Amino acid sequence: MKKLLSVLIVFLGLNLSALAENIHFNDLIYKLKTVDKNGTKLENDYYIDGENDDFWTSKVEITYLPEVSNPLKYASEVDKKVSVNEKKLLLKFVQNKKLDIAVLTYLENEISDDCACFVYNVMKYEKHPDKGIMALRFAKKYKVNTNDDIQKIANEVKAINDDYMERIIISPIPPIVKENSQ
């Protein structure tokens, strides 16, 4: 009986450790919905209840890039790509060379569900404790119906940008989940 109980405890302990943590950001709780592996790149997508990859208003992504060694150099390359992309507008890019962390924010325009949208992105890049780098991205989608909407979005993003950058800087990046357990 003791042996069976020990095996059960070990099994449950291993099973629970494989489950993803919920992410708390901006007073919302994001739950893991998708695990995507593309080559060596591994990505976890987190959404609030009732949302998913097809329909979302905000989300959190964690990306593990095991083959990339320098988060500052990688973030600088992303910064350059954002700057030359006509569908994206770079808002701010900062680096902390002592901590090996970079953060950038940008707006991206897209068509989603036959509606024009702006997606506000806040991204943090840092070294993985073992190998490679980790990226943490918070994205918030704004639907655009009128020119007044554009002005409201611009005012909100201007008001929240520095605060969201600070929040993402202090937010720890949870461990990457390698397989979807749902």
C-alpha positions in Angstrom: 0.0 0.0 0.0 2.8 2.4 0.9 4.5 1.6 -2.4 1.4 2.3 -4.4 0.8 5.6 -2.5 4.5 6.6 -3.2 4.1 5.9 -6.9 0.8 7.8 -7.0 2.4 10.8 -5.2 5.4 10.8 -7.6 3.1 10.5 -10.6 0.8 13.3 -9.5 3.8 15.5 -8.7 5.4 15.0 -12.1 2.0 15.5 -13.8 1.4 18.7 -12.0 4.8 20.1 -12.7 4.2 19.8 -16.4 1.1 22.1 -16.3 1.6 25.7 -17.2 1.3 28.5 -14.8 -1.3 31.1 -15.4 0.1 34.5 -16.2 -1.2 37.6 -14.3 -0.7 40.8 -16.3 -2.6 44.1 -16.2 -5.1 42.7 -13.7 -6.1 39.8 -16.0 -5.4 36.1 -15.9 -4.0 34.5 -19.0 -4.1 30.7 -19.5 -2.0 28.6 -21.8 -4.0 27.8 -25.0 -1.4 26.8 -27.6 2.1 25.4 -27.7 3.8 25.8 -31.1 7.1 24.4 -32.1 8.6 25.7 -35.3 12.1 24.3 -35.9 14.0 24.9 -32.7 11.8 27.9 -31.8 9.1 27.1 -29.1 6.2 29.4 -28.5 3.4 29.4 -25.8 0.3 31.5 -26.3 -1.8 32.6 -23.3 -5.3 34.1 -23.5 -8.0 35.2 -21.1 -11.0 33.0 -20.7 -13.2 32.9 -23.8 -10.5 34.0 -26.2 -8.1 32.0 -28.4 -5.9 32.4 -31.4 -8.8 33.1 -33.7 -10.5 35.7 -31.4 -8.6 37.8 -28.9 -8.5 41.2 -27.4 -5.2 40.7 -25.5 -2.7 37.9 -25.2 0.7 37.0 -23.7 3.3 35.0 -25.7 6.4 33.4 -24.4 9.0 32.4 -27.0 12.1 30.3 -26.4 14.9 30.6 -29.0 17.6 28.1 -28.0 19.9 28.9 -30.9 20.1 32.7 -30.2 22.7 33.7 -27.6 22.5 37.5 -27.4 19.2 39.0 -26.4 20.4 42.6 -27.0 21.6 41.9 -30.5 18.4 39.9 -31.3 16.2 42.7 -30.0 18.2 45.2 -32.0 17.5 43.2 -35.2 13.8 43.1 -34.3 13.9 46.8 -33.8 15.4 47.4 -37.3 12.8 45.1 -38.9 9.9 47.0 -37.1 11.4 50.3 -38.2 11.4 49.5 -41.9 8.0 47.7 -42.0 5.3 50.0 -43.3 2.6 48.2 -41.2 4.5 48.8 -38.0 5.3 51.9 -36.0 8.2 51.7 -33.5 7.3 53.5 -30.2 10.3 52.9 -28.0 13.4 50.6 -27.7 15.5 50.4 -24.6 18.4 48.1 -23.6 19.9 47.4 -20.2 23.4 46.0 -21.1 24.2 45.2 -17.4 21.2 42.9 -17.1 21.2 41.8 -20.7 17.5 42.8 -21.2 15.9 44.7 -24.1 12.4 46.0 -24.3 10.6 47.4 -27.3 7.1 48.6 -28.1 5.4 49.1 -31.4 2.0 49.4 -33.0 1.0 47.1 -35.9 -1.9 47.5 -38.2 -3.8 44.5 -39.5 -7.1 43.4 -40.8 -8.9 41.0 -38.5 -12.4 39.6 -39.0 -12.9 42.1 -41.9 -12.1 45.0 -39.5 -9.1 47.3 -39.3 -7.2 46.9 -36.1 -4.1 48.2 -34.3 -2.1 45.8 -32.2 -0.1 47.3 -29.4 3.0 45.2 -28.6 5.3 45.2 -25.7 8.2 42.8 -25.9 11.0 41.8 -23.5 14.1 39.8 -24.5 16.5 38.2 -22.0 18.9 35.3 -21.6 17.5 31.9 -20.8 19.2 30.5 -17.6 20.6 27.5 -19.5 20.9 28.3 -23.3 19.4 30.7 -25.7 17.0 33.6 -25.1 13.4 34.1 -23.9 11.0 36.6 -25.2 7.9 37.8 -23.4 5.2 39.6 -25.5 2.1 41.4 -24.3 -0.3 42.3 -27.2 -3.5 44.3 -27.0 -5.8 44.6 -30.0 -7.8 47.8 -30.8 -10.6 47.8 -33.4 -10.7 50.9 -35.6 -14.1 52.0 -37.0 -13.6 55.7 -37.3 -10.9 58.4 -37.3 -12.0 59.2 -33.7 -11.0 55.6 -32.8 -7.5 56.2 -34.1 -7.1 59.3 -31.9 -8.4 57.5 -28.8 -6.0 54.6 -29.4 -3.1 57.0 -29.9 -3.9 58.8 -26.6 -4.3 55.5 -24.7 -1.1 54.0 -26.0 0.8 57.2 -25.3 -0.6 57.1 -21.7 0.2 53.4 -21.0 3.4 52.8 -23.0 6.0 53.6 -20.2 3.9 51.9 -17.6 3.6 48.7 -19.6 7.3 48.8 -20.4 8.0 48.9 -16.7 5.5 46.1 -16.0 7.1 43.8 -18.5 10.6 44.6 -17.3 9.8 43.4 -13.8 7.6 40.5 -14.9 9.4 37.2 -14.7 9.2 35.0 -17.8 7.6 31.7 -16.8 9.2 28.5 -17.9 8.4 27.4 -21.5 5.9 24.5 -21.8 7.1 22.0 -24.4 3.8 20.1 -24.9 0.2 21.1 -24.7 -1.4 19.2 -21.9 -5.0 20.3 -22.7 
